[in-house]
Each structure stands twice: as C-alpha cells, then as structure tokens.
Amino acid sequence: MKIVAMIPARYEASRFPGKLMKNLGGKPVIVRTYESALQTQLFDEVYIVTDSEIISEEITKIGGKVIMSQKEHDCGSDRIAEAVENMSVDIVINVQGDEPFIDATSLSKLIDVFKVDNKKEVDLASLKVKITEEEEIKNPNNVKVITDTRNFAIYFSRSVIPYHRDTDINVSYFKHKGVYAFRKEALMDFYTTPMTPLEKAEKIEAIRYLEVGKKIKMVETQIDSIGIDTPDDLEKAIKKLNS
C-alpha cells in the first residue's frame, strides 16, 4: 500500500492572507508543517501542492518536493486531486499547511483505519478532538462534527452541533481537525463532482463527500494541535513552540 502526504498550500487566505509564510520560530509556517510531516516517517513521499511561486521557492530551497497547481481550486481536496491524478498511489493523506504541530500518533491512527478495512468500507478517514470550552464550541472557525455509533461522520457544521436541548442529557462536542486520509478513488470522485449546496453554505469541503454518499470514518485524538487561521492563532503557535 503506497501512502503519500500532500500538503495543499495556498498563499492567499481570506481570514489571514499570507499566513503560511508567517515567521514561526525562525521558519515559515509552511516549512514547519512540511518538516513535521517528514519527521513522522509514515509516508513514502511528502509533497507541497501550491499555486504560489513564493511558497514553491521556499520549499525548494530546503530540498523539499513541490507540485505546482495548473488550475484554480476552491479547496484543498481539489488541489490534491489534480496533483495525484496520474500518480500510482493507494492512500493520500491531506496534511493542512497551517497545522505545523500535527503529530505522528494521530496520522498513524488514520493510516491504520485502512490497514484493517478489509471490506474497503471506508472512503476516507479524518480526525476529531473533544472540546469542552463554550467559546471553542460556539466559535464558527471551529468546525464541529457529529458521528453515528460506529464513528462514521453524519454531518459537519460551523454551528453548534448537536443542539443541547435537554440539559439533563450529557452531550460531547467534537472539533473536526482538517487532516484527511483518502482512498485515491474517493478523492478523484470528489474532484469530478461540482461543489454541493451544503458545502457552499458552510464552506466545509468534507460535506461534499457526505452529500455524494462517501463514508468518512472519524478517529478521535487527544492531541489538539494548533491550526493557524488568525493572527491570534499564530501567537498561540509561537508560545507553544517556545514552551
């Protein structure tokens, strides 16, 4: 089973433009992420997939592998799909470019999903982490996920899900971590399907997979790495790096 890591890296980000090139302890965020992926030693190959010459030059400078996107893309999955379309690979791991602290343990759990999936029931796997702070639960930048009894995703939302109507019942909330492991076939099906209505409304690409009937296995992790979506997130990342 050939496993590759693809790190989509778009320079222009609506909430925090140029965030992947921001300085994080003497190195750009995207370099930190690339090096973290390499250090896990879980992948046959690791690539940065980008439309930015600035990012490409930075990764090339450290001897990294870069694939330049030839088309405009609305999301990371589309960007990765174009990159792997003609590659002979089995499992593709999407490591978000703004997740410099992703850990080997969590990535290994995702890969293990496919190693034991003899019936090929799982189309893709992704990570979730339990959250308890009200501010985190209500924050629309944190995508929440609800699952069935077998930990397959039912829905993702920026809203608070589930809605805690009966306060006598304990409810757990989970944040979706934007790290995916795809079977290549599922990724290519996604690529050839137009953006779906709920995906457009929520701006969450995982929803497209659900809307076209793909099965997403959610894997719980206790490690909540810092995704850099805002300048405040960058400050948190700098503190974590220096701690």
C-alpha positions as CSV (number, residue, x, y, z in Angstrom):
1,M,0.0,0.0,0.0
2,K,1.6,3.2,-1.2
3,I,0.9,6.2,1.1
4,V,1.8,9.8,0.2
5,A,1.3,13.0,2.1
6,M,0.0,16.0,0.2
7,I,0.1,19.5,1.8
8,P,-2.1,22.0,0.0
9,A,-0.6,25.4,0.4
10,R,-2.5,28.4,-0.9
11,Y,-0.8,31.8,-0.3
12,E,-4.0,33.9,-0.3
13,A,-6.1,33.0,2.7
14,S,-9.3,35.0,3.2
15,R,-9.0,35.2,7.0
16,F,-5.3,35.6,7.3
17,P,-3.5,36.4,4.0
18,G,0.0,35.0,3.6
19,K,-0.3,33.0,6.8
20,L,1.7,30.1,5.5
21,M,4.7,32.4,5.1
22,K,4.5,34.0,8.5
23,N,7.5,33.5,10.7
24,L,7.2,30.7,13.3
25,G,10.3,30.4,15.3
26,G,12.6,31.5,12.5
27,K,10.9,29.4,9.8
28,P,7.8,30.0,7.7
29,V,4.7,28.1,8.9
30,I,4.6,26.0,5.7
31,V,8.2,24.9,6.3
32,R,7.4,23.8,9.8
33,T,4.4,21.8,8.5
34,Y,6.5,20.1,5.8
35,E,9.2,19.2,8.2
36,S,6.7,17.8,10.7
37,A,5.2,15.6,8.1
38,L,8.6,14.3,7.0
39,Q,9.6,13.6,10.6
40,T,6.7,11.2,11.2
41,Q,8.4,8.8,8.7
42,L,4.9,7.4,7.9
43,F,4.9,8.3,4.2
44,D,6.5,7.0,1.0
45,E,6.7,10.7,-0.2
46,V,5.7,14.1,1.1
47,Y,4.7,17.0,-1.3
48,I,3.7,20.6,-1.1
49,V,1.0,21.4,-3.6
50,T,0.7,25.1,-4.3
51,D,-0.2,27.8,-6.7
52,S,2.3,30.2,-5.2
53,E,5.8,30.7,-6.5
54,I,6.8,32.2,-3.2
55,I,5.9,29.0,-1.3
56,S,7.4,26.9,-4.0
57,E,10.7,28.7,-3.8
58,E,10.8,28.4,0.0
59,I,10.2,24.6,-0.1
60,T,12.6,24.0,-3.0
61,K,15.2,26.0,-1.0
62,I,15.2,23.3,1.7
63,G,15.2,20.4,-0.7
64,G,11.5,19.7,-0.5
65,K,9.2,18.3,-3.2
66,V,6.7,20.7,-4.8
67,I,3.9,20.2,-7.3
68,M,2.6,23.4,-8.9
69,S,-1.2,23.5,-9.4
70,Q,-2.2,24.1,-13.0
71,K,-5.8,25.1,-12.3
72,E,-7.7,27.3,-9.9
73,H,-9.2,25.4,-7.0
74,D,-11.7,26.2,-4.3
75,C,-10.5,23.8,-1.7
76,G,-7.5,21.6,-0.7
77,S,-9.1,18.3,-1.8
78,D,-9.4,19.6,-5.4
79,R,-5.8,20.9,-5.4
80,I,-4.6,17.5,-4.1
81,A,-6.7,15.5,-6.6
82,E,-5.2,17.3,-9.5
83,A,-1.7,16.6,-8.1
84,V,-2.3,12.8,-7.7
85,E,-4.5,12.2,-10.7
86,N,-1.7,10.5,-12.7
87,M,0.2,9.0,-9.7
88,S,0.2,5.4,-8.7
89,V,-0.9,5.7,-5.0
90,D,-3.3,3.9,-2.8
91,I,-3.8,6.3,0.2
92,V,-3.4,10.0,0.1
93,I,-3.0,12.0,3.4
94,N,-4.1,15.6,3.3
95,V,-2.0,17.5,5.9
96,Q,-3.2,21.0,6.2
97,G,-0.5,23.6,5.5
98,D,-1.4,25.6,8.6
99,E,-1.1,22.7,11.0
100,P,2.6,22.8,11.9
101,F,2.2,20.7,15.1
102,I,0.5,17.6,13.6
103,D,1.7,14.5,15.3
104,A,2.8,11.1,14.2
105,T,0.4,9.3,16.6
106,S,-2.7,10.9,15.1
107,L,-1.5,10.3,11.5
108,S,-0.7,6.7,12.2
109,K,-4.2,6.2,13.6
110,L,-5.7,7.4,10.3
111,I,-3.5,5.1,8.2
112,D,-4.4,2.1,10.5
113,V,-8.1,2.6,9.5
114,F,-7.3,1.5,6.0
115,K,-5.0,-1.3,7.1
116,V,-7.9,-3.1,8.9
117,D,-10.6,-2.1,6.4
118,N,-10.6,-5.4,4.5
119,K,-14.1,-4.8,3.1
120,K,-13.0,-1.3,1.8
121,E,-16.0,0.2,3.5
122,V,-14.2,3.4,4.4
123,D,-13.7,6.1,1.7
124,L,-11.8,8.5,3.8
125,A,-10.8,9.0,7.4
126,S,-10.3,12.2,9.4
127,L,-9.6,13.4,13.0
128,K,-11.8,14.8,15.7
129,V,-10.9,16.1,19.1
130,K,-13.2,16.6,22.1
131,I,-13.8,20.2,23.1
132,T,-15.4,21.4,26.3
133,E,-14.9,25.2,26.5
134,E,-18.0,27.1,25.5
135,E,-16.0,29.7,23.5
136,E,-14.5,26.9,21.4
137,I,-17.8,25.2,20.9
138,K,-19.5,28.4,19.7
139,N,-16.6,29.6,17.5
140,P,-17.6,29.3,13.8
141,N,-13.9,28.9,12.9
142,N,-14.1,25.5,14.7
143,V,-15.9,23.0,12.5
144,K,-17.9,20.6,14.6
145,V,-18.7,17.0,13.7
146,I,-21.3,14.5,14.8
147,T,-21.0,10.8,14.2
148,D,-23.0,7.6,14.3
149,T,-22.4,4.8,16.8
150,R,-19.6,3.4,14.5
151,N,-17.8,6.7,14.3
152,F,-18.8,7.5,10.8
153,A,-19.5,11.2,10.2
154,I,-23.1,12.2,10.0
155,Y,-22.5,16.0,9.5
156,F,-20.1,18.8,9.9
157,S,-21.0,22.4,10.8
158,R,-19.7,25.7,11.9
159,S,-22.8,25.9,14.1
160,V,-23.1,24.2,17.4
161,I,-24.0,20.6,16.8
162,P,-25.6,18.8,18.4
163,Y,-28.0,21.3,19.9
164,H,-28.2,20.6,23.6
165,R,-32.0,20.9,24.1
166,D,-32.3,18.5,27.0
167,T,-29.7,19.6,29.6
168,D,-30.3,16.5,31.7
169,I,-28.5,14.5,29.0
170,N,-24.7,14.7,28.7
171,V,-23.5,15.8,25.3
172,S,-20.0,15.7,23.9
173,Y,-18.7,18.1,21.3
174,F,-16.0,17.3,18.8
175,K,-14.0,19.6,16.7
176,H,-13.0,18.4,13.2
177,K,-9.3,18.5,12.6
178,G,-8.6,19.2,8.9
179,V,-6.4,16.2,8.3
180,Y,-7.8,13.7,5.8
181,A,-6.8,10.2,4.6
182,F,-8.4,9.3,1.3
183,R,-8.6,6.3,-0.9
184,K,-7.5,7.7,-4.2
185,E,-10.7,6.6,-5.8
186,A,-12.8,8.7,-3.4
187,L,-10.6,11.7,-3.9
188,M,-11.0,11.5,-7.7
189,D,-14.8,11.1,-7.4
190,F,-14.8,14.3,-5.2
191,Y,-12.7,16.1,-7.9
192,T,-15.1,15.3,-10.7
193,T,-18.2,16.4,-8.6
194,P,-19.3,20.1,-8.6
195,M,-19.4,21.8,-5.3
196,T,-22.6,20.7,-3.5
197,P,-25.2,23.0,-1.9
198,L,-24.5,22.4,1.8
199,E,-20.7,22.6,1.1
200,K,-21.3,26.0,-0.4
201,A,-23.4,27.2,2.5
202,E,-21.0,26.1,5.2
203,K,-17.7,26.4,3.3
204,I,-16.7,22.9,4.5
205,E,-15.3,20.6,1.9
206,A,-15.9,17.4,4.0
207,I,-19.6,18.0,3.5
208,R,-19.3,17.3,-0.3
209,Y,-18.2,13.8,0.5
210,L,-21.2,13.2,2.6
211,E,-23.6,14.7,0.1
212,V,-22.4,12.3,-2.6
213,G,-22.6,9.3,-0.3
214,K,-19.0,8.8,0.8
215,K,-18.3,7.2,4.2
216,I,-16.0,9.2,6.5
217,K,-14.5,7.3,9.4
218,M,-13.7,9.7,12.3
219,V,-10.8,8.9,14.6
220,E,-10.6,10.6,18.0
221,T,-7.3,12.1,19.0
222,Q,-6.5,13.7,22.4
223,I,-3.9,15.9,20.8
224,D,-5.3,19.2,19.7
225,S,-2.7,20.8,17.5
226,I,-2.9,24.5,16.6
227,G,-4.3,25.3,13.2
228,I,-3.3,28.8,12.2
229,D,-6.3,30.6,10.8
230,T,-5.9,34.0,12.5
231,P,-3.1,36.2,13.9
232,D,-4.1,35.1,17.4
233,D,-3.5,31.5,16.4
234,L,0.0,32.4,15.2
235,E,0.7,33.9,18.6
236,K,-0.5,30.7,20.3
237,A,1.7,28.7,17.9
238,I,4.8,30.8,18.8
239,K,4.1,30.3,22.5
240,K,3.7,26.6,22.0
241,L,7.0,26.4,20.0
242,N,8.8,28.3,22.8
243,S,7.3,26.4,25.7
